[in-house]
Amino acid sequence: MKDWIKAARLRTLPLSMSGIIMGSFIAKWRLENPNYTINHPSSINNLNWNWQIFALALVVTLLFQVLSNYANDYGDGIKGTDKLRDSGAEQRAVASGKITATQMRNAVLMVSVLALVATVALLYKAFFPDFIIEFWTFIGLGVACILAAIGYTVGKKPYGYMGLGDLMVFIFFGLVSVCGSYFLFTKEFHWDMLLPATAVGLMSAAVLNLNNMRDIESDQLSGKKSLALRMGFKYAMVYEMVLLQLPLILILAWLGLQGFFQNGKYYPFIVMILLLPTMGLRRKIMAVKEPRELDPFLKQVGILTLMMAILLAFGLNYFK
């Protein structure tokens, strides 16, 4: 069991929860805001924020993350990529022989089924009986998330080996996670949600880029052409600084669009206290010369992303 828990890579789970927390609690704030208008027929009951939907959404995203981690372990393991990694890097289960490739493949299939069942339960709770079209649309989106989680390293042409990992992480951890969870409650899409969704997506890409920068030497040997490898360590570092710089700026812009500069309610700006630890983290990352030294920062960026979501949720909903 210890090896399976380690293969699930628990340190990546806070990152996966960030988008759900961000989208769900912005929805809570909007639904409880008297100036928010529901653009649905009067036959639809008033929409309310539901803790059960939020809890199910967290379960679904955690299953997707575990599925992704197991699939990555399996895909990199059978391709021999993990065997070339530095001994100081995170050890993987299949490459080390602690879990066989067959066992990991079966685990991927099992978690895929669990993720699909949880997704159906979530969407049934969120959309039945009044939003059938939305239910089936999100079923398709859930299947796409499962395929994306598996397809990063598994298959003949895994997109992680073609330098597309950053884009897919940005889409699914950012846009889909934040906008999708927001839609679960409001049944609407607002264009301004692209700002917080992009913020979470960029932070998620920052974690993946750090991971790929850490493994840049072994990836070159194995033929895994990540975006970091394509750019080279120097420009991947510049890219990392941009990814870490923009999210809080986007959150600030979103707060401005909601009128918080004018209405005198400054509590949501509590999220801006993260400017200081973010600046310190960027300086530490820039000081790194050896790729292997980047490993501890993956967890730190993930926690920073989670804190960004929690602080914004707290400021919006509990200081009114």
Secondary structure, DSSP 8 states (H G I E B T S, - for coil): -HHHHHHT-GGGHHHHHHHHHHHHHHHHHHHT-TT----S-TTS------HHHHHHHHHHHHHHHHHHHHHHHHHHHHHTTGGGS-TTS---HHHHTSS-HHHHHHHHHHHHHHHHHHHHHHHHHHHTTT-HHHHHHHHHHHHHHHHHHHHTTSSSS-GGGGT-HHHHHIIIIIIIIIIHHHHHHHS---GGGHHHHHHHHHHHHHHHHHHHHHTHHHHHHHT---HHHHH-HHHHHHHHHHHHHHHHHHHHHHHHHTTTTTSS--GGGGGGGGHHHHHHHHHHHHT--SGGGGHHHHHHHHHHHHHHHHHHHHHHHS--
